[in-house]
Amino acid sequence: MSHYLHDEKVKELELIANKARELLIEELVAAGSGHTAGPLGMADIFTALYFHVLKHDPKNPKWEERDWLFLSNGHITPIRYVSMAQAGYFPIEELKTLRKFGTRLQGHPERERLPGVESTSGPLGSGLSQAAGVAHAMRMDGKKNRVYCIMSDGEHDAGNLWEAIMFAGKYRLSNLTGIIDRNNIQIDGMTEDIMPLESLRAKYEAFNWHVLEVDGHNTERFVDAIEEAKAVYEKPTVLIAHTIPGKGIPEIEFDYRWHGNPPGSGPTDVFKDKATQGRDMLAKLRTLGGKIKSEHE
Amino acid sequence: MSMLNKGAKLIDNLLDVKNIQMVPTRDGFGKGLVEAGEKDQRVVALCADLSESTRFHWFAQKFPERFIQMGVAEQNLATVASGMANYGKIPFIGSYAAFSPGRNNEQIRTTISLNNIPVKVIGCHAGVSVGPDGATHQQIEDIALMRVQPNMTVVVPCDAVEAQKATVAIAFNNKPSYLRLGREKSWVFTTPDTPFEVGKAEILRVSSASSGQADVVIIGCGILLYNALAAAEELAKEQIDCMVINSHTVKPLDEKTIIEVAKKCGAVVSVEEHQVNGGLGSAIAECLAKNHPVPQEFIGVQDRFGESGDPFELIEVLGMGVGSIKEAVKKVFKRKNK
């Protein structure tokens, strides 16, 4: 049970997240390219952020009092676009334009194209520095806004990111919260095989960060951790959010082969017919692993 | 009779090499940064453990609360600055050009140029005139790296006075900008009264012909413009008439002026302390190929790395001295008359 969320709110957020997964699959099918596993795994967190945590105004994306959200691992932007559309930044129908010529929904997000996207991202390892730059500038000006930065676990291979971790620790950026999508996969395989990251907790702590580990699919725990971060004095906080890649479709959960493939061009051992992969996935998704009967529940 | 352009208001006795004042362009930048900081509270300075040699320390001493020490971390330097500019600050980032924009090129591309936010990248110790430090620290590809990025303004001041003006100008242009500076003391031949406008090339030396049509026009940027003026003076004695143009802004290039002088003179020598591939000379050639093709010779580093040596010795042996410029002028003059 959460200290900060009513049960009714939890249920509301879960339903929004499940709808988000559906919209995501439809979005990826329409695009014909893009990433599947990571975005599915982050649906719960993006929902919690856009529908509970963030101070923001979809009708006024440059609102001065807003919290800033950086998405460092830009490749999972399809799920961010879904949450933004659900929140009212742009029409739901526009999701179908993902990755098409002329779209505001670029394959990797661009600040200049879509209001509400704080920064262009895709090349990994650079988001936390930018978030730290905003956080530091705000502290110089005595501003109270909070800055969030979502990162992948795999991008912790990059040196730029460790430079940022060191910087934020030095300047005690307590207005900055990092969120790591700890799903253990990256393009070429499991993170601990490609370039071991553990112990992530000990590494961040050594750089003067406050570290919290949460189940990234447990909205109550996630929101409690976000609130705890606000109470931490003179230290940045990182939430290591343990997530399941492909969450919501048990048949593809934990399968790194779905990292970079959209429905329609994924592996065919479970969803055998590429032509109907999207439809078949949606059928599985509607029950959220048997947890609910339909999206209308 | 001096053919120096009176409107450019250059120093008197410009070619009196024994008495001319020698100041590194980085000093002019250091003064300009303090000036910009005095004008606007939003100006902040971030430096990667080189604050004294880049002259960022003058700003740091005056505005310690607006100075941010980044350590030896150029990728973070660019990206933290991106965040600060995104929020509304005017960040100047400083290191040696070999490392910024050398090492952090992708971060500048994605988070500054593509984001289109006004971070000011200050590349110090550029060129072979870094001298004894050798090839690793002699950044001679930076103009090429920066000018191919959309949205980026690229300025290469010719002396300390111009560097100060350029610093203040880019502080308030609201655009991603690159400023290229040298380490070594170099000739101060412009004055506070010399006109300076980003994107506007300046005529330093005019033709002696009544038609205004010189034999050759030398178009350069940076400290080597002094060598270009010296070469033009010596060539005049050999009855070869040269215009000299200061194209301090490599991007956006002042195409109007360059096309105009190419039409007048019919032959161009480009001069820069940079690889001939991709620098100012290339920018001029691209412009003229489209608009008014004329023979062109390229003074610069000829597709090789530098090496340790005395700064001015290196400029000579790598083909950027007064003698080399004179030869290039004669060669292009011959090609024009073929």
Chai-1 contact restraints between the chains, C-beta under 6 A:
chainA,res_idxA,chainB,res_idxB,connection_type,confidence,min_distance_angstrom,max_distance_angstrom,comment,restraint_id
A,R111,B,N115,contact,1.0,0.0,6.0,A-B,restraint_1
A,E112,B,N116,contact,1.0,0.0,6.0,A-B,restraint_2
A,S119,B,N115,contact,1.0,0.0,6.0,A-B,restraint_3
A,T120,B,T110,contact,1.0,0.0,6.0,A-B,restraint_4
A,T120,B,L114,contact,1.0,0.0,6.0,A-B,restraint_5
A,T120,B,N115,contact,1.0,0.0,6.0,A-B,restraint_6
A,P123,B,E106,contact,1.0,0.0,6.0,A-B,restraint_7
A,P123,B,T110,contact,1.0,0.0,6.0,A-B,restraint_8
A,S126,B,T79,contact,1.0,0.0,6.0,A-B,restraint_9
A,S126,B,Q107,contact,1.0,0.0,6.0,A-B,restraint_10
A,S126,B,T111,contact,1.0,0.0,6.0,A-B,restraint_11
A,S129,B,N76,contact,1.0,0.0,6.0,A-B,restraint_12
A,S129,B,T79,contact,1.0,0.0,6.0,A-B,restraint_13
A,S129,B,V80,contact,1.0,0.0,6.0,A-B,restraint_14
A,Q130,B,T79,contact,1.0,0.0,6.0,A-B,restraint_15
A,Q130,B,S82,contact,1.0,0.0,6.0,A-B,restraint_16
A,Q130,B,G83,contact,1.0,0.0,6.0,A-B,restraint_17
A,A132,B,V80,contact,1.0,0.0,6.0,A-B,restraint_18
A,G133,B,V80,contact,1.0,0.0,6.0,A-B,restraint_19
A,G133,B,G83,contact,1.0,0.0,6.0,A-B,restraint_20
A,G133,B,M84,contact,1.0,0.0,6.0,A-B,restraint_21
A,V134,B,G83,contact,1.0,0.0,6.0,A-B,restraint_22
A,V134,B,Y87,contact,1.0,0.0,6.0,A-B,restraint_23
A,A137,B,M84,contact,1.0,0.0,6.0,A-B,restraint_24
A,A137,B,Y87,contact,1.0,0.0,6.0,A-B,restraint_25
A,A137,B,K89,contact,1.0,0.0,6.0,A-B,restraint_26
A,N160,B,Q75,contact,1.0,0.0,6.0,A-B,restraint_27
A,E163,B,A73,contact,1.0,0.0,6.0,A-B,restraint_28
A,E163,B,Q75,contact,1.0,0.0,6.0,A-B,restraint_29
A,E163,B,N76,contact,1.0,0.0,6.0,A-B,restraint_30
A,A164,B,N76,contact,1.0,0.0,6.0,A-B,restraint_31
A,F167,B,N76,contact,1.0,0.0,6.0,A-B,restraint_32
